[in-house]
Every structure is written in C-alpha cells, then in structure tokens.
Amino acid sequence: MAGSKDQDVIELLLEQHEQIRTLIAQVQSATGDRKRERFEDLVRLLAVHETAEEEIVHPTARREIPDGERVVESRLNEESQAKDELAELYDLGVGHPDFDTKFAALADAVAKHASHEESEEFPGLRREISAEDLRKMAGAVRAAEATAPTRPHPSAGESAVVNLLAGPPVAVFDRVRDAVRDWSRSDKSS
C-alpha cells in the first residue's frame, strides 16, 4: 500500500483492489497455515481499506458526484454486509468445514463491490475533483489507513464520524492483538 506521492486516490484504491483480488485467489488456493496467513492479510487489508473509504472517499463522493447520495449508500450497504460476513469468517477460522463456501460468497460480494466502485464512484470522482485534490485525497487515505482497525467491527457502523471517533482506539487494540499473535507464533517456531 505504499504508492508514490504523485499517485491519486483512485490509482491508490485501484491498486488496493488488485491486492485484494490477489489475496482472495491466494486464500482460495492455499491450505493450512498459508491459508490462515493469507486470510489474515486479506482481513487487515479490507478493514483498513474500507475504513479509509468510509472516512475520506465516500463523504467526498456523496457531496461531489452526481447522484452521490444513492451511489454512496449502495456502497455502504455492501460494505456493511461484507463486514458481517468477514467477521463471521474470522470467528469460524479457515479450518472450519463451512469456511470455503462462505468465503466464496464473500469473494463474489467483494468483487461486485469493487466493480461498482470502479464503474460508479471512481469515474464521478475523476470528473468532479481536480487532479491535485485527488492526490491530496490519496495522502488522506494513507493517513486514515495508518489509524484504522485491522479487522472488521460490524457493530461500529459505517459512518465517517463513527470511524474517526472509534477507529483509533479500536485500531490500537487490534494492532496490539496482532503483535501478540505474531509474537506468539514466532515464539512457538523458535
């Protein structure tokens, strides 16, 4: 998710959509620890990606693009459903007998969501927002991602205000939990 300083927000999000597609394919083809690791990477990327969109991209699209209210509400509904499904999958774990079937449904929903953003929201932003402001938005998205939770929290909601207030404390908790989990795994392999 590094990207260049010249990258605009749409380029950044399209790059992340490609990373998400790649991780989905890796989860679907992997087994055992590799599958779990790829799934955890996907969960982290989706959580920070969606939080940043909810804080930065969607409010701008809602205000600036034609029919922005309808477009954004549709995306938020998709994101809410995906958060619920992702949280359920996270709780199930990759070894659960229902994981692959439920994951396939999530993968399909995520692909449709990305396609809707790419065909409805992003072109409107490209038309209505200056190139300079799109580059500034990329910086704001990166900053939002740095303080975003690393796993879905469906009960938190999808509003920018909720994310800005609840996101940082939840993110600290998630990141500490991630560090403890990673340390615990590395300690067992030593």
C-alpha positions in Angstrom: 0.0 0.0 0.0 3.0 2.3 -0.3 2.3 4.1 -3.6 4.0 7.2 -4.8 3.4 10.7 -3.7 2.2 11.5 -7.3 -0.4 8.7 -7.1 -4.0 9.9 -6.8 -6.7 8.4 -4.6 -8.3 6.5 -7.5 -5.0 4.9 -8.5 -4.3 4.0 -4.9 -7.7 2.4 -4.4 -7.4 0.5 -7.8 -4.0 -0.8 -6.7 -5.6 -2.0 -3.4 -8.5 -3.6 -5.3 -5.9 -5.6 -7.2 -4.1 -6.6 -4.0 -7.5 -7.7 -2.6 -8.2 -9.8 -5.7 -4.8 -11.4 -5.4 -5.2 -12.2 -1.7 -8.7 -13.7 -2.4 -7.2 -16.0 -5.0 -4.4 -17.0 -2.6 -6.8 -17.8 0.2 -8.9 -19.9 -2.2 -5.9 -21.9 -3.4 -3.9 -22.3 -0.2 -4.2 -24.7 2.7 -3.2 -24.9 6.4 -1.0 -22.1 7.9 -0.5 -20.5 4.5 -4.3 -20.2 4.0 -4.7 -18.7 7.5 -1.9 -16.2 6.9 -3.3 -15.1 3.6 -6.8 -14.8 5.1 -5.4 -12.6 8.0 -3.6 -10.4 5.4 -6.9 -10.1 3.5 -8.8 -9.2 6.6 -6.3 -6.5 7.5 -6.3 -5.0 4.0 -10.1 -5.0 3.7 -10.5 -3.5 7.2 -8.1 -0.6 6.6 -9.2 -0.1 3.0 -12.9 0.1 3.8 -12.4 2.4 6.9 -10.4 4.8 4.8 -13.1 4.8 2.1 -15.7 5.5 4.7 -13.7 8.4 6.2 -12.4 10.1 3.1 -13.7 8.8 -0.3 -17.4 8.2 0.3 -18.1 11.6 2.0 -16.4 13.4 -0.9 -18.3 11.3 -3.5 -21.6 11.9 -1.6 -21.1 15.7 -1.9 -19.4 16.0 -5.3 -20.6 13.4 -7.8 -24.0 13.3 -9.5 -26.4 11.1 -7.6 -23.7 10.7 -4.9 -26.1 10.0 -2.1 -27.5 6.9 -3.9 -24.1 5.7 -5.0 -22.5 6.0 -1.6 -25.5 4.5 0.3 -25.3 1.4 -2.0 -21.6 1.1 -1.4 -22.1 1.4 2.4 -24.7 -1.3 2.4 -22.4 -3.6 0.5 -19.6 -2.8 3.0 -21.8 -3.4 6.0 -22.8 -6.8 4.7 -19.2 -7.7 3.9 -18.0 -6.7 7.4 -20.6 -9.0 8.9 -19.5 -11.9 6.6 -15.8 -11.2 7.2 -16.3 -11.1 11.0 -18.2 -14.4 10.8 -15.4 -16.0 8.7 -12.7 -14.7 11.1 -14.6 -16.3 14.0 -15.0 -19.6 12.1 -11.4 -19.8 11.1 -10.0 -21.3 7.9 -10.2 -24.9 9.2 -14.0 -24.8 9.7 -15.9 -27.0 7.2 -18.2 -24.1 6.1 -15.3 -21.7 5.6 -14.7 -22.3 1.9 -18.3 -22.0 0.9 -18.9 -18.8 3.0 -15.6 -17.4 1.7 -16.6 -18.0 -1.9 -19.8 -15.9 -1.3 -17.7 -13.2 0.3 -15.3 -13.2 -2.5 -18.1 -12.7 -5.0 -19.6 -9.9 -3.0 -16.2 -8.1 -2.6 -15.6 -8.4 -6.4 -19.1 -6.9 -7.2 -18.5 -4.1 -4.6 -15.1 -3.2 -6.2 -16.7 -3.3 -9.6 -19.4 -0.9 -8.5 -16.9 1.5 -7.0 -14.8 1.3 -10.2 -17.7 1.9 -12.5 -19.9 4.3 -10.5 -18.0 6.1 -7.8 -14.4 6.5 -9.2 -15.4 7.9 -12.6 -17.5 10.5 -10.9 -14.6 11.5 -8.6 -12.3 11.7 -11.6 -14.7 14.0 -13.4 -15.6 16.3 -10.5 -12.4 16.5 -8.4 -9.2 18.2 -9.5 -6.1 16.1 -10.1 -4.4 18.0 -7.2 -7.2 17.3 -4.8 -7.3 13.6 -5.9 -3.6 13.4 -5.0 -4.3 15.1 -1.6 -7.1 12.6 -1.0 -4.6 9.7 -1.5 -2.5 11.2 1.3 -5.6 11.4 3.5 -6.5 7.8 2.7 -3.0 6.7 3.7 -3.3 8.6 6.9 -6.7 7.1 7.7 -5.4 3.6 7.0 -2.5 4.1 9.4 -5.0 4.5 12.3 -7.7 2.1 11.0 -8.7 -1.1 12.8 -7.1 -4.2 11.3 -10.2 -6.4 11.5 -13.9 -5.8 10.8 -16.0 -4.4 13.6 -19.6 -4.6 12.2 -21.2 -3.1 15.3 -19.2 0.1 14.9 -21.2 1.2 11.8 -20.1 2.7 8.5 -20.1 6.5 9.1 -17.1 8.7 8.8 -17.8 10.2 12.3 -18.0 6.8 13.9 -14.8 5.7 12.2 -13.0 8.8 13.3 -14.1 8.6 16.9 -14.0 4.8 17.5 -11.4 3.8 14.9 -8.1 4.9 16.6 -8.8 3.2 20.0 -10.1 0.0 18.2 -7.1 0.1 15.9 -4.7 0.3 18.8 -6.4 -2.8 20.4 -6.3 -4.6 17.0 -2.7 -3.8 16.4 -1.6 -4.9 19.9 -3.6 -8.1 19.5 -2.0 -8.7 16.1 1.5 -8.1 17.6 0.9 -10.5 20.4 -0.5 -13.2 18.0 2.5 -12.7 15.7 5.0 -12.8 18.6 3.3 -15.9 19.9 3.6 -17.7 16.6 7.2 -16.7 16.1 8.0 -17.9 19.7 6.5 -21.3 19.0 8.5 -21.7 15.8 11.8 -20.9 17.6 
